[in-house]
Amino acid sequence: MRAFALAALLYLLAGLLIGLWLGPILLMSGRLELAAIAWAALPAWLLVGLFSYIAWADKAGRNHQAVSAALNRGNNQ
């Protein structure tokens, strides 16, 4: 479960690093095509991070519900 959270964080950080740090450096050095690629990749990296977080939250929620359901079954008997 921690792998999903770590993956989400790494994708978000990579997206911010590539798009917001590398993009302007490439633009200032005159490499417009590479800067455009870096900025075009920014939404993809951020979306992958978001989807990883959603998958992690969904998995955590399903595990929590299973545990609470098992506890409730034990209390009802």
Protein Blocks (a to p, Z undefined) as FASTA:
>chain_A
ZZmmmmmmmmmmmmmmmmmmmmmmmmmnopaklmmmmmmmmmmmmmmmmmmmmmmmmmmm
mmmmmmmmmmmmmmmZZ
